[in-house]
Amino acid sequence: MTVLQELRARAASKPAHIVMSEGHDPRIVAGALEATMAGIARITLVGTRATVEERLHQAGVTGSDDITIQDPATSDLTDEVARSFYELRKHKGIREDYAAEQARDPLVFAAMMVRNGHADGTVGGAIHTTSDTVRAALQCIGKAPEAPLVSSFFLMALPDGHSSGRRALTFGDCGLVIDPDTEELAAIAAASANSHRQLLGEEPKVALLSFSTMGSAKHPSVTKVAEAARLLKERHPKLASDGEMQFDAAFVPSVGASKAPGSPVAGHANVMIFPNLDAGNIGYKIAQRIGGAQAIGPILQGLNKPANDLSRGCNITDVTNMIAVTVLQAAADDG
């Protein structure tokens, strides 16, 4: 069983109700159908009812207890969503008519369904930009009180039989925080380690990445990573972590032994923390397009309840995998 098959199987052991904000997209419909057939989730598709019904009909679905439709233009929930959104955002000076208008936005409607307890998590981003998708999640669901910030990571499933012996890595932050400072970088590392443990059921080994390994180069950007690594160790002494570290020192045992002897993670890291969004975004796409890794994400962490962002280039399998991830996050919240 591959790591992604295991992830889906774990999600199916505790299925949840996931609302998809882009129910008119054929990829979303097909991925939702795949998820329900696998027993991973019950799905609500948000969109114009006639269009969503047509998409379901095209997919061969004539009726399903596990797939429902919510049309914000006609839904019984729309007034509730408008009232809740107004109460939530009135301190920002919004008017009730603006809240009513926003309630018909599928991203807002889906996120408010989660906030108000009508669903366990939401997935969007197949059509909308990351900024729009994340904005709705932040405004409606909000940051978890204990989280220093909301960030993201990618779960990178390596090709079967990879020479490293590893099956998956967690890359953070590759999708959201553009230039984290020292405090933010340490927080992203801690959150990504927890997410790795939560989704894969294995102990994280965290490497904070740089173009330098243990002082081999001097630069303010190196100092930022080294200081973040120090903060991470100070605040989470039981977590295996180290840095600053070059990727080869973090990933290849022989290089790690040479460049960072005595490190608890060098050569064996499974959580890679990039110094900024430039490095993270470039790094995950190289691993995906040249290295053959399957990228699931960006997966959001630090929210009150699960909300995730698909890539606009996603396919059906990506949709189903993200639904499974969101179900596992919801199960962890319940636990």
C-alpha positions, 0 to 999 in steps of 0.5 A: 500500500502506498503512503497515499493509499494509507492516508485515504484508508486512515481517513475512511476509518473516521469519515467527515463532512467536507464542503467543496466551494467550487461544486461546478468544476468537473474535477471537484465533482469527480474527486468528490465522487471518488472520495464518497465511493471510498468512504472517506467523506460525505460531501456538500457541493456549493454552487448554482444547483442546476449547474452542479446537478448537470455536472453530477449527471455528466459524472453518472450520479443520479442520486447519492446520500453522500453528496448534497448541494447547497446553492447560496442563492436559494439555500435555507442556510444563506440567511444564517450565513449572512447574519453570522458573517455580519456579526463576525465582521461588523467590527470592521465596519461592514454593513448588513447588505454587504454581509448578505452579498458575501453570503452568496460567495461560494468561498464565504458560504462554504467557510461559514458552513464550517464555522457554524458547525454544518461541516467539518472542513472545506476545500477550495482553490481549483478555480480561485486564487490562493489569496481568495481561498485563504482570505475566506478561511481567515475571515470566516474560520479564523486562526486557532487561538494557540497558533502564532500564525497560519501557514502552509505545507505540502505533503510530498509523496516520493516515488515507490521504492525511492532510494532514500527509503523514505516514503513522504516528506513535509515541505513548509512553507511553500504556499503562504508566508512570503518572508517569515521572520525568525519567530515565524520560521520557528512557528512554521517548523513546529506546526509542520512537525505536528502536521507531519506526525498527524497525517503520516503517523511517524515522528518528525525530524525537522531540518531548517534549510539554508545555503549554509550548513552549521555556519559554513557561510555568513549572511543575514539570511543564514543568521535568521535560519540559525536563530529560528533553529535555536528557538525551535530547540528551546521551545520544543526540546523533545522534537528532533530538529537542527539547522541551518542546513543545506538540503543535501546535508538534511537528506543524504546520510553520507553528506549529513555525516560529513557536513553536520556530524552529531546532528540528530536529523542530518541525512534523515530529515523528513520535514524540510523548512524553507527560509522563504516562499521563493525557496519553498515554492521553487523547491517543491515544484522541482521535487514534483516536476523533476523528482517525480514526487506527488505534491498534495497542498498547499495544506493550511495549518493554524486555523480554528477548523480545517480549510485547504487550498487546491492548486489551480492545476489540480487533477481529480486525484489531487482533489480526492487526496486533499479531501482525505487530508482535510478529513484527517485534520478534522479527526485530529481536531476532534481528538 
